[in-house]
Each structure stands twice: as C-alpha cells, then as structure tokens.
Amino acid sequence: MATDAHSALETFSQEDRRFPPPPEFVAQANVKDPQIYERAAKDLEGFWAEQAKTLTWRKPFTKVLEWDVPYAKWFVGGELNLSENCLDRHVKAGKGTKVAYHWEGEPGDIRAITYAQLLDDVSRLANALKSLGVQKGDQLY
C-alpha cells in the first residue's frame, strides 16, 4: 500500500503540462517584464537589491547575499517590520477596504478580511502580548 502511494506521488512529481493563465489575469499582474527570469539569472544580487527597494526598511541592508555553502543569508544587516510591509503601507495608501485574505472553509463557510481589519487584529494581538509581558526580542515557541 505504501509503495502504491509512493509510486502515485512520483507520477505526480513528473508533471510537465503547462497551464498558462488567462490573458485578463496576465494583464493585471504585477510583473510585466517577460525577461525577468533572464535578468535575475544574469545578476542575482542586483536583481534582488532592486526588488528589495519595494519594501520599507527600518535599517537598510549592507549586503544582498552572503553565501557560505550550504548556508545563505539574504539582506545582511537589514531590518524590516513584517506587519508594516504587509498591512500598514496598504492601509496608508488607501487600500484598507481591499480584501487582504479570503478564506473558504467547509461546508461553504466564507470570510473576507480587509487590510484594515487585519491590521486591527494584528495590533490587538500585539497589545495582548505586551500586556502579558512579551517584549521585543523575546522568542515565542
């Protein structure tokens, strides 16, 4: 039985069909440059340094990539705030009413959470953690 499942998974991992997205989806995509993969392959660090400019850095990175095989460190020395980059900036840009997270459960349960709602939830969670004595630098696991 286990070998049958393994065999089936191996079959699925050899998928070579392509499913191109519909033209209307492509038209609204963030990435418009068809040579983006070539640019990244030619200058990996330059490419990712350019991409990193789209984020708000609390402390700028000093080095894009530090590679000591098999370990890699990206954006060495840089600091950013995840919530600020994922939520705050969208709310500040006037997109607070836009859906940030759409969930569909079973049997047909649906929930759409906007950027503003999610930012409010994250802020409430942060304040709850602070009230419990959790401080910057604490590791929660």
C-alpha positions in Angstrom: 0.0 0.0 0.0 2.8 2.4 1.0 4.7 1.7 -2.3 1.5 2.4 -4.3 1.1 5.8 -2.7 4.8 6.5 -3.2 4.5 5.5 -6.8 1.5 7.7 -7.3 3.4 10.7 -5.8 6.3 10.0 -8.0 4.0 10.1 -11.0 2.6 13.5 -10.0 6.0 14.9 -9.4 6.8 14.3 -13.1 4.1 16.6 -14.4 5.2 18.5 -17.5 2.0 20.1 -18.7 1.6 23.8 -18.7 -1.4 25.8 -17.8 -1.0 29.4 -18.9 -3.1 32.0 -17.1 -5.9 33.7 -18.9 -5.0 37.0 -20.7 -7.1 39.1 -18.3 -5.2 37.7 -15.3 -1.8 38.4 -17.1 -3.0 42.0 -17.8 -3.4 42.8 -14.1 -0.2 41.0 -12.9 2.4 42.9 -11.0 5.3 41.5 -13.1 5.0 42.7 -16.7 8.6 42.1 -17.9 8.9 38.8 -19.8 12.7 38.8 -19.4 12.5 39.0 -15.6 13.9 35.5 -15.2 16.8 36.2 -17.5 17.6 39.4 -15.6 17.6 37.6 -12.3 19.9 34.8 -13.7 22.4 37.3 -15.1 22.7 39.4 -12.0 21.1 37.7 -9.0 22.2 40.1 -6.3 21.4 43.2 -8.4 18.0 41.8 -9.2 17.1 41.2 -5.6 18.5 44.5 -4.5 16.2 46.1 -6.9 13.2 44.1 -5.7 14.1 44.9 -2.1 13.5 48.6 -2.8 9.8 48.0 -2.9 9.9 47.3 0.9 10.1 49.7 3.8 13.4 49.0 5.6 13.8 50.1 9.2 17.5 49.6 8.8 18.9 49.2 5.3 20.8 46.1 4.5 24.6 46.3 3.9 24.9 43.2 1.7 22.4 41.5 -0.5 23.6 37.9 -0.2 26.2 36.2 2.0 26.7 32.7 0.7 28.7 30.2 2.7 27.5 26.9 1.1 25.2 25.4 2.2 24.1 28.5 4.2 22.7 31.7 2.7 22.0 35.0 4.4 19.9 37.5 2.5 19.8 41.2 3.1 22.5 41.1 5.7 22.3 43.8 8.4 18.8 44.9 7.2 15.8 45.2 9.4 12.2 45.4 8.4 8.8 45.1 10.1 6.7 42.4 8.6 3.3 44.0 9.6 4.4 47.4 8.3 5.3 45.9 4.9 2.3 43.6 4.6 -0.5 45.7 6.1 0.3 49.2 7.3 1.5 50.5 3.9 -1.6 49.3 2.1 -3.9 50.9 4.7 -1.9 54.2 4.4 -2.2 54.0 0.6 -6.0 54.0 0.9 -6.5 50.3 0.3 -7.8 49.5 3.7 -11.1 48.3 2.3 -9.5 45.9 -0.1 -9.6 42.2 0.7 -6.3 41.0 2.1 -7.3 37.5 3.0 -10.1 35.4 1.6 -10.9 32.2 3.4 -13.3 29.4 2.3 -14.0 26.5 4.6 -16.3 23.6 4.7 -19.2 23.4 4.1 -19.2 26.7 2.3 -18.1 29.0 5.1 -16.6 32.2 3.7 -14.7 35.0 5.3 -13.1 38.0 3.6 -10.8 40.1 5.8 -9.7 43.6 4.6 -6.3 45.1 5.1 -7.7 47.5 7.7 -9.5 44.7 9.6 -6.3 42.5 9.6 -4.2 45.4 10.7 -6.6 46.0 13.6 -6.5 42.3 14.6 -2.6 42.3 14.4 -2.5 45.4 16.6 -4.8 43.9 19.1 -2.7 40.7 19.3 0.5 42.8 19.7 -1.1 44.7 22.6 -2.3 41.5 24.2 1.2 40.0 24.0 2.6 43.2 25.5 0.1 43.0 28.4 1.4 39.5 29.1 5.0 40.8 29.4 6.3 39.8 25.9 9.0 42.2 24.9 11.0 43.0 21.7 13.5 40.2 21.1 11.5 37.5 23.0 11.3 34.2 21.2 7.8 32.7 21.2 7.9 29.0 20.5 
